[in-house]
Amino acid sequence: MSNDDPGGPTRGRARFRPAPRNDWPDVPEAQWNDWRWQIKHRLASLADLESRMRLTASERAGILFSAHKLSLGITPHFFSLIEKDNLACPIRRQVIPVIDESRTDDAEMSDPVGEDSASPVPGLVHRYPDRVLLLVTDRCAAYCRYCTRSRLVSGAGGYDFHPDLEHALAYLRAHTEVRDVLLSGGDPLLLSDDKLDHLLGALRAIPHLEFLRIGSRIPIFLPQRITPALCAILRKHHPLWMSVHANHPREITTEVRDALGRLSDAGVPLGNQSVLLSGVNDSVEVMRELTHKLLLCRVRPYYLYQCDLIQGSRHLRTPISRGIEIIEGLRGHTSGYAIPQFVVDAPGGGGKVPINPEYIIYRDAERVVFRNFQGRVFEYPDPGKNGAPRALPEAAPVAGG
Ligand SMILES: *Cc1c(COP(=O)(O)O)cnc(C)c1O
């Protein structure tokens, strides 16, 4: 599994492999491919995991701790991608808790990007002028250990999550400045076909809402959910876009590729949001392989997130400089379409801030001097446009206090 074909005449097709399924040899194909079977057979307890793999002491303790914070949950599909003998397996690190989750450092928060304080109606976050985030459920197909919303998803943390969809719809009807609604959660694709159709229809009935999108990891965790019936519903509500969430190239199996293909064929433009995670995707090589596989699946890498300051995430976070190095290692070296925007979601709540490598070396009233991806230096004569020699823009007072 780990030595994906790096290229050659069969580049592309050969990079995709089916989930190995070795852990469920006797399950008939039809059941394995049924998303309800996958949900019903999720690994959700210490006993479930121990019956199928050897765990470390740290993982055992982490799983017991997770019951009070963010539940353990892994679909058989995703579990089958774990290399059971590899403690550093990048799939394993994303979904199996370790004891480090119980350690909180001073900078960490339960609501790291300040969503609760930007929420006029339960389940609706209105931070930006023209668009809102609508949290439609608190459940996911599987639980990412670095979840930004671990305070409210999975039901383990004691958060009283009651999205008020009727009030949210009333809010949206009244707020004509909103033109873009992003459905998230939890994972919106866990709603039944009928509920999703009804909700999208209710949003579509609001004339000023132009643009709808869904944020979902289900195409990766549970590709079986992307049925032709679901795709037929989604295509009724265009323009509807989707952001999926893959972090490592091994997640893009043939089943995932085919699910993404069904969404694309239904006219849903696809983006990917990755979270930069230590020991998972914190290298140029891994991110390049991931973004290339995404392009082959017609998915445009959208954001690369600095991991939020979620409680117990220290072991998964990287320095911001790593993200800059990764973008620098991609820009110019590969297709522009393969390069996501690296962002930090401002701690405490200021929204996403783009963080880029610095290419400008100098600028004054006559010219701008910059470097290219190879480090070669160029000059663009730009009289009268640049004012005084460049200084850092005056900083606003530090937010949050
Ligand atoms: C990320 C986010 C959005 C969408 O941001 P885009 O940059 O337009 O993708 C909207 N609202 C909230 C609260 C968000 O966190």
The ligand as a MOL file (V3000), in Angstrom:
LIG
                    3D

  0  0  0     0  0            999 V3000
M  V30 BEGIN CTAB
M  V30 COUNTS 15 15 0 0 0
M  V30 BEGIN ATOM
M  V30 1 C -14.5540 29.0540 6.4890 0
M  V30 2 C -15.7690 29.7770 6.8100 0
M  V30 3 C -16.5930 30.2800 5.8140 0
M  V30 4 C -16.2660 30.1450 4.3490 0
M  V30 5 O -15.0810 30.8130 4.0390 0
M  V30 6 P -14.5430 30.8610 2.5350 0
M  V30 7 O -13.1900 31.4940 2.6500 0
M  V30 8 O -15.5180 31.6750 1.7430 0
M  V30 9 O -14.4840 29.4530 2.0530 0
M  V30 10 C -17.7120 30.9790 6.1880 0
M  V30 11 N -18.0340 31.1670 7.4910 0
M  V30 12 C -17.2450 30.6930 8.4790 0
M  V30 13 C -17.6360 30.9610 9.8910 0
M  V30 14 C -16.0980 29.9730 8.1750 0
M  V30 15 O -15.3360 29.4860 9.1630 0
M  V30 END ATOM
M  V30 BEGIN BOND
M  V30 1 1 1 2
M  V30 2 1 2 3
M  V30 3 2 2 14
M  V30 4 1 3 4
M  V30 5 2 3 10
M  V30 6 1 4 5
M  V30 7 1 5 6
M  V30 8 2 6 7
M  V30 9 1 6 8
M  V30 10 1 6 9
M  V30 11 1 10 11
M  V30 12 2 11 12
M  V30 13 1 12 13
M  V30 14 1 12 14
M  V30 15 1 14 15
M  V30 END BOND
M  V30 END CTAB
M  END
